[in-house]
Amino acid sequence: MDIYQQTTEKLIQSFGVLTESAGFSRMTGQIYALLYLSPTQLSLGEIAEKLGASKGTISLNTTSMERWGMIKRFNRPADRRDYYEADTDFWRVIRSILRNREKKLINDFKNSLSDSLKDLKKSNQDEDSKFYIDRLQHMQDFTATFTRMLNAYLAMDKFNVGRINMTGSGKQGDEDED
């Protein structure tokens, strides 16, 4: 096994663990790492073979990954297979995941929180009720602030870190932007 295969294997395993800790399937991370380090687009069958997984498992994961903006699907003339490649712009991938996956989860949580708060406010206003109302109101205030911050982040095209402007494409700018 050469150094490139070793590096690829190591990153595939590490990225799988990382994505699993973030609430995704381990296979999602492994597919992304494989595609990220592949100089060519890979078919579903090639991905399955390289990762030792079934085509069905790979298909389920690539469908979600495509919806989240992590990978892109391509067709080739005279070839019925679909081919995939990773989106290498990390900021765009993260924003896409936040928009298409996390924002829905946050909105569901906000709705549940709001419904619970309304129910509590309708109930008897005893000490327990006041405690719960205060706690849920605090949580609702935090969630509203977090949502504003998330929306501001999602609106950014670039992430500006001091004098280094990262687009996620691996290119760095050296000018400050206001």
C-alpha positions as CSV (number, residue, x, y, z in Angstrom):
1,M,0.0,0.0,0.0
2,D,1.5,3.3,-1.0
3,I,1.5,6.6,1.0
4,Y,-1.6,7.9,-0.9
5,Q,-3.6,4.8,-0.1
6,Q,-2.5,4.9,3.5
7,T,-3.5,8.6,3.8
8,T,-6.8,7.9,2.1
9,E,-7.6,5.0,4.4
10,K,-6.7,6.9,7.5
11,L,-8.7,10.0,6.5
12,I,-11.7,7.9,5.5
13,Q,-11.8,6.2,9.0
14,S,-11.1,9.5,10.9
15,F,-13.7,11.5,8.9
16,G,-16.2,8.7,9.5
17,V,-15.7,9.0,13.3
18,L,-15.9,12.8,13.1
19,T,-19.2,12.9,11.1
20,E,-20.7,10.2,13.4
21,S,-19.9,12.4,16.4
22,A,-21.8,15.3,14.7
23,G,-24.9,13.2,14.3
24,F,-24.4,11.9,10.7
25,S,-23.8,8.3,9.8
26,R,-20.2,7.1,9.8
27,M,-20.7,6.1,6.2
28,T,-21.5,9.7,5.2
29,G,-18.1,10.8,6.4
30,Q,-16.4,7.9,4.8
31,I,-18.0,8.6,1.4
32,Y,-17.2,12.3,1.6
33,A,-13.5,11.6,2.5
34,L,-13.2,9.1,-0.3
35,L,-14.6,11.5,-2.9
36,Y,-12.7,14.4,-1.5
37,L,-9.4,12.6,-2.0
38,S,-10.3,11.1,-5.3
39,P,-8.8,12.8,-8.4
40,T,-11.7,11.5,-10.5
41,Q,-15.4,11.2,-10.1
42,L,-16.5,7.8,-8.8
43,S,-19.5,5.7,-9.6
44,L,-21.8,4.2,-6.9
45,G,-20.2,0.8,-7.6
46,E,-16.7,2.1,-7.3
47,I,-17.6,3.8,-4.0
48,A,-19.2,0.7,-2.6
49,E,-16.2,-1.4,-3.6
50,K,-13.6,0.9,-2.2
51,L,-15.5,1.2,1.1
52,G,-16.6,-2.4,1.3
53,A,-20.2,-1.5,1.6
54,S,-23.3,-2.4,-0.4
55,K,-24.6,-0.3,-3.2
56,G,-27.8,0.2,-1.3
57,T,-26.0,1.7,1.7
58,I,-24.0,3.9,-0.6
59,S,-27.1,5.0,-2.5
60,L,-29.0,6.0,0.6
61,N,-26.1,8.0,1.9
62,T,-25.3,9.7,-1.4
63,T,-28.9,10.8,-1.8
64,S,-28.8,12.6,1.5
65,M,-25.3,14.0,0.9
66,E,-26.4,15.4,-2.5
67,R,-29.5,17.0,-0.9
68,W,-27.3,18.5,1.8
69,G,-24.9,19.9,-0.8
70,M,-21.9,17.8,0.2
71,I,-21.5,16.0,-3.1
72,K,-22.5,16.5,-6.7
73,R,-23.8,13.9,-9.2
74,F,-22.8,13.8,-12.8
75,N,-23.8,11.8,-15.9
76,R,-21.4,10.8,-18.7
77,P,-22.4,10.4,-22.3
78,A,-23.2,6.7,-23.3
79,D,-22.9,5.6,-19.6
80,R,-26.0,5.0,-17.5
81,R,-24.2,5.1,-14.2
82,D,-24.1,8.2,-12.0
83,Y,-20.8,9.6,-10.9
84,Y,-20.0,11.6,-7.8
85,E,-17.5,14.1,-6.6
86,A,-17.2,16.0,-3.3
87,D,-17.8,19.7,-3.1
88,T,-14.4,20.9,-1.9
89,D,-15.7,24.4,-0.7
90,F,-16.0,23.6,3.0
91,W,-17.8,26.8,3.9
92,R,-20.4,26.2,1.2
93,V,-20.8,22.6,2.4
94,I,-21.2,23.6,6.0
95,R,-23.7,26.4,5.1
96,S,-25.7,24.0,2.9
97,I,-25.9,21.4,5.7
98,L,-27.0,24.0,8.2
99,R,-29.6,25.3,5.7
100,N,-30.9,21.9,4.6
101,R,-30.6,19.8,7.7
102,E,-29.9,21.6,10.9
103,K,-32.2,24.6,10.4
104,K,-35.2,22.2,10.1
105,L,-34.2,20.5,13.4
106,I,-33.8,23.9,15.1
107,N,-37.2,25.0,13.8
108,D,-38.8,21.8,15.0
109,F,-37.3,22.4,18.4
110,K,-38.4,26.1,18.5
111,N,-42.0,25.0,17.7
112,S,-42.0,22.4,20.4
113,L,-40.6,24.9,22.9
114,S,-43.2,27.5,21.9
115,D,-46.0,25.0,22.2
116,S,-44.8,23.9,25.6
117,L,-44.5,27.5,26.8
118,K,-48.0,28.3,25.7
119,D,-49.4,25.2,27.4
120,L,-47.6,26.1,30.7
121,K,-48.9,29.7,30.6
122,K,-52.4,28.4,30.3
123,S,-51.9,26.1,33.3
124,N,-52.2,26.8,37.0
125,Q,-49.6,29.5,37.9
126,D,-48.1,27.7,40.9
127,E,-44.4,27.7,41.8
128,D,-43.5,24.7,39.6
129,S,-45.3,26.4,36.6
130,K,-43.4,29.7,37.2
131,F,-40.1,27.8,37.3
132,Y,-40.8,26.0,34.1
133,I,-42.0,29.1,32.4
134,D,-38.8,31.0,33.4
135,R,-36.6,28.2,32.2
136,L,-38.4,27.7,28.9
137,Q,-38.5,31.5,28.3
138,H,-34.7,31.6,28.9
139,M,-34.3,28.7,26.4
140,Q,-36.5,30.4,23.9
141,D,-34.6,33.7,24.2
142,F,-31.3,31.9,23.7
143,T,-32.7,29.9,20.7
144,A,-33.9,33.2,19.1
145,T,-30.4,34.7,19.5
146,F,-28.8,31.6,18.1
147,T,-31.2,31.5,15.1
148,R,-30.3,35.2,14.3
149,M,-26.6,34.3,14.5
150,L,-27.1,31.2,12.3
151,N,-29.0,33.2,9.7
152,A,-26.2,35.9,9.7
153,Y,-23.7,33.1,9.1
154,L,-25.7,31.5,6.4
155,A,-26.0,34.9,4.6
156,M,-22.2,35.2,4.3
157,D,-20.5,34.2,1.1
158,K,-17.1,34.1,2.7
159,F,-15.8,33.7,6.2
160,N,-13.4,36.5,7.0
161,V,-10.8,35.7,9.6
162,G,-8.7,38.8,10.1
163,R,-6.4,39.2,7.1
164,I,-7.2,35.7,5.7
165,N,-10.4,35.4,3.6
166,M,-11.3,31.8,3.3
167,T,-13.7,30.7,0.6
168,G,-13.2,27.0,1.6
169,S,-11.7,26.3,-1.9
170,G,-8.2,26.2,-0.5
171,K,-7.4,29.7,-1.7
172,Q,-6.5,32.5,0.6
173,G,-6.9,36.2,0.0
174,D,-4.7,38.8,1.7
175,E,-7.0,41.8,1.7
176,D,-9.3,42.8,4.5
177,E,-12.9,43.1,3.8
178,D,-15.2,45.3,5.8
